[in-house]
């Protein structure tokens, strides 16, 4: 099968499309013929040598995919050959075939194409597990998501809006902010010439903040929290070590939650996938939430896909088709 590997850590040119043996589904696993996968920021970090796959996961890049079931392992009864699915992966999506724990498969939502379905698993599971399961965002609460034009941001805006939160978001251009507003953001903030802390303070503070910047935004995020606000950190694009003003956090009775998805046990990821199908699939099928796809490229253009991600000019997801 075709698969993308990293010959040695480096820039996008370190990616190579090569031939690897076809995987076989083990007990409790399903073999999927991949129709499409997506480029995620974590993939670029793995390519650079900063985000190795968890023990036992494939070295092939790719944290999500869509496709067709072509084989099932021992003990699998919920899926059969021919099922159209999308999947949350620990790795292996940049390939013709991938073996997936059965619980991490989800049916393609009605009304979504098989290719576009590859844009959903990682963002849906990330946003749902963090913003709603961990931080408990409620209708009427104020929600701030940084980087609203990215894959996670475009999905988080729509989902929070559909579930009746007041949505604030940051982005770096008028064009991106316009897209965020179209997707349901109530307040858009250009981080190049506005201070999101001032905007949120004027509004009474954010009840939940979803942050992928880490250290760079830690102090400002705590300042922007409302009383009993919850800051959820899911990335370290702005550094891994920051200074936390515990006194300010105490004064707000606030919480800082740091989570990851990739390294969780299969049982936990399966529970998240089941909850996503229960709560989010109806919103997608009702057209209240949709995958936002910037472009779809053939797998052979994976280098271009990674360069697009790193240039940060995209809106929504970058897909690779097989």
N, C-alpha and C positions, 0 to 999 in steps of 0.2 A: 504494500500500500504506500501511497505518498504520505509524507509527514514532514513537518517542519521541526528542525532541531537547531540548537545553538552550537556552532563549532567551537567557539571560545567566547567568553564574555566580551561584549563590546557594543557598538552601534548597530543600527538596523542591518548593516551589511553582514553582520555575524550570523544572520538567519540563512539557513540552507534548506531547500526542499530536497528530500532524499527518499529512498525506498527502504522501508522497514518491514519486518514480518507482520502478517495480520495478527491482531490480538484474538484471543479466545475468551469467551465469557466464563468466568469462574462461578462457583456456587453463589446464588443470590444476585448475579450480574446479568446485564442485558447487552448484547452487541448491537451497536447503532451504526448504520451507514450514514455518514455525515453529509448533509446538504449544505450547511453553512456553519460558521463559527464566528466569533467576534474578537476584535482586538480590545483588550482591557489594559488600563494603566499598569496593573500587576504584571502583565506579560512583558512590558518593556523593562520593568525592574528585574524580572527573572532573566531576561536576555542579557542584562548588564551584570548579572551575578549577585544581585542583592536580595533575591526572593526565591530561594530554592524550593522545589516542591516538597511537600511533607513526605515522611517515610512511606515507601510503598507506592507512591503516585508516579505516573508516567513522567519522563523527562521531556516529552513532547509538550509544547506550549498549548494553551487553550483552556479556559475555565468555563466554557459553555458551548453548546452546540444545538443544532436541530437536525432532524433526519428521520430515518425509517428503521424500525427494528428488523434485524436480519438474523437474530439468533438469541436464545435465552439459555441461561445456565441452570444448574440443578436448583430446584426449590422455587423457581420463579413461576408464579401463576397469574399475575395481574397483567402481563404483557405478552404479546404474541407477534410472530412475523407479520410485517406489513403495517403495524401501528405507526402513526405519525406522531413524533414526540419532540420535545426539547428537553435539555438536561443541564443540571448544574454539575460541574466537573472539578476534580482536584488537579486535573491536567489531562492532556491528550486530545484536545479538541481540534488542533490544527492537523488533521489527518483524515484519510478516507474512512477509517473505521475507529471506533473507540468502545471499550468495555466500560459500562457504567453500573454502579450499584442500583438495583431496581427502584429503591425508594427515592432516588435523585432524578428519576424521569418524571416528566409531566406531559400530559396531552397537549398538542398544539391548540391554543384557544380558537374557538370558532370565529371565522372572519379574518384570521391572520394567516398570511402565506407561510409556507414551510420555511422559506429562506428568512423572512422577517422574524420568525419565531426565535431565531438564534440570538436576537437582540434582547430577549426578555429575561432568561433565567438568572443571570448574575445580578442585574439591577433590581429585579423584583425581589429576589431573596435577600439582597443586601438592605434595601429600603424597608421591607416589611419586618425583617428580624431586628433591625436597629431602631428605626423610628417608631414602630408600633408595638413590637413585642418587648423590646428592652426599655425604651424610653416612654412608652405608653401615651403617645400623642392622642389627644382627645378633640372632638369637634369643638370649634370655637377657640382653640388655643393658637398661639402664634408660633409659627415654624419657620426657621431660617435654614436654608440649604446653600452652602457655598458652591460656586461653580455650577450655576443652574443650567448652563448650556451643554454640559457634558452628558454622558450616558446616564449616570446615577442622578444627576440634577434634573434632567428632563423628565425622568420617570418619577422622581420624588415630588416634583411640583404637581404633576398631574394627580398622583395618588393622594397627596395631602389635600389638594383642592377638592377632589371627588369626595373625600371623607370629611369635608366641611371645616378644615383648619384655615387660618389666615396665613398665606404663604409669602415670605420674604425671600429674596434670592440675590446673590451677587454674580456679576459677570464683568468682562473687561471691554465690552464694546456695545454701542447702541444697537447694532444689528442683533447681537446675541440676547440683549435684554428684551428686544421686541419679541423674539421667539419665546422667551420665558413668560412674557405677559400673555402671549397667545395661548400658551399651554396652561395658564391659570394662576400665575404669580400675581398677587395683589400689589406687592411693592417690589420694584426692581432697583438695585443699587449698583452703580458703576464703581467698582473698587479702585479704579484709577484716579478718580477725582472726588469720591465720597467716602466718608468713614461710616462703615456699617454700624459701629457702636453707637454713634450719635443718632442714626436713624432708628435703631431698636430702642434706645433709651427714651426717645420721644414717644415711642409707641407703647412704652411700659415694659419693655424687655421681651426676649424670646422664651417661650416655655420649653421648646426643644430646638437644639441646633445640631445639624448633621455636618460634620467637618472632616475633610480629607487632608487638611494641611498640617495638622499636628502642632509642633512646637511654635511655628511662626505665628499662629493665630490663637494660641492658648490663652494668653493674658486678655486679648481683646474679646474672645468668646466668653470668658467668665464675666467680663464687664457688661456684655450684651445680654446676659441671662436675666430673666425675670425672677421674682421670688419663687422658690421651689422649681427653678428651671433645671433642665437636664441637657448636658453637653455630651454628645455621642461622637467619639473620635474613631474614624475607620481608616485613616491613612496618615502617612508621614511625609507628604510631598514637601512640606516646609520644615522638615527636621524632626529628630526623634527625642531631643531633650529640651525642655522648656522650664521656665520658672512659674510655679503655681502660687498665686496669692490666696493662701488658705483662709486668711481673715476675710477677704472679700467673698469667698465661696461660702464660708460659714454665715456671713451676714445675709446671704440670699437663701440659706438652707438649700443650696444647690447640690447637684451631683455631676460627677464626671464619669462617663461610662466609656470604656475602651473595649472594642470587640474585634474579632476577626471571623471570617467565614470558612476560608479554604481548609484550615487545619482541624476543624471541628470533627468529631466522630461521625461516622456515616449515619448513625441513629439520629443525631441532632440535625444534620442536614436534611435527612429524610422527613423529619417532623416539620422543618421549616418549609420544605417543598410542598408538603400536604397542606399546610396552612395557607401558603400562597395560592394554591389552586382553589381552596375553599373561599378565600376572601378577595383575591385580586382577579381571578379569571372572569367572574361575572361582570366586573367593571370593564375589563377589556372587551368582552363580548357585547357589552352594552355601549361600546364606543366612548366611554368616559375616560379611558386610559388607552394609550396606543404606544407601540414601539416607535421611537424616532430614529430613523436611519439616515446618516449623513451620506454614505456611499457603500456600494458593494463591489469588491474587487475579487478576481480569481485568486486562488491560493498562491499561484506563482508570483503574484504581486504583493506578497506579504511584507517585503522590505518597504514598499511604498505605503502600505497600511500602517506600519510602525512609525514611519516618518511623519505621516499625517497626525497620528496620535501625539507625537512629541512636539509638533509645530503648534498644537492646540488651537488650530483654526476651525476645527470641526464643530458641528452641532449634533448631539446625539451619538449614535453608535456607528462604528466602522466595522463592516462585515467582510468576511472572506468566504467565498463560495467554492464548493467542490463539485 
